[in-house]
């Protein structure tokens, strides 16, 4: 096992990866407030997967990394309305007991891991045709 | 992962033979992660301030440099809003012959000698070049506001 990278340095790594656009093309993320020394609040976007009702839609999310991150997963919620079994329709919160990477969270996982998995979840055969709220509506 | 002899020695020396105006104390649960304080150098706009920072020794230290950033807000052309530091010895000019103590001294020296021609915080560097006296006054205000215990 390697050295345990502390929260803040881990978040700086993720920030740099996100800023340089080194990550997956269909997902992006960045700090909500560039002055936030604690780097707690982040914005993410997911480009809807092709061959699904989400195709060509862009979904916005909020990610909150608490003090225990990355030992515990961040809290995630959609700001764009979306109809998915793992999303609470009242407030857009992602239910951590319904997304496999949150259920079996590992320290190596990143915000990008979650965004990519959410995108994959949207494209699952049982989810890709679910009726969706109007494009651009928010919680 | 076992801590290298090199890190153990450096840590001991930081405690026993401390550098005036600088402290670095490892976390109990992660001996590669240090709480750092750096006193602002005298005759600089940071004088009288105590600046908190955090330092982490990555797996391949000392082949790669320590990672370090300020946790106290500081108005300086080579330090950005998240406390990240632009300093050659932390990047391309790192050598395994350098140590935590020499790096912290270099950072303290950087506080005393800002370099607006190699900026990380562009807005601050511009202010520094346009009106150095005003920029220094702002740096002094920030020290007063954020770095006084």
Boltz contact constraints between the chains, C-beta under 6 A:
constraints:
  - contact:
      token1: [A, 1]
      token2: [B, 1]
      max_distance: 6.0
  - contact:
      token1: [A, 2]
      token2: [B, 1]
      max_distance: 6.0
  - contact:
      token1: [A, 2]
      token2: [B, 59]
      max_distance: 6.0
  - contact:
      token1: [A, 3]
      token2: [B, 1]
      max_distance: 6.0
  - contact:
      token1: [A, 3]
      token2: [B, 32]
      max_distance: 6.0
  - contact:
      token1: [A, 3]
      token2: [B, 59]
      max_distance: 6.0
  - contact:
      token1: [A, 4]
      token2: [B, 30]
      max_distance: 6.0
  - contact:
      token1: [A, 6]
      token2: [B, 33]
      max_distance: 6.0
  - contact:
      token1: [A, 6]
      token2: [B, 56]
      max_distance: 6.0
  - contact:
      token1: [A, 9]
      token2: [B, 56]
      max_distance: 6.0
  - contact:
      token1: [A, 9]
      token2: [B, 67]
      max_distance: 6.0
  - contact:
      token1: [A, 34]
      token2: [B, 81]
      max_distance: 6.0
  - contact:
      token1: [A, 35]
      token2: [B, 81]
      max_distance: 6.0
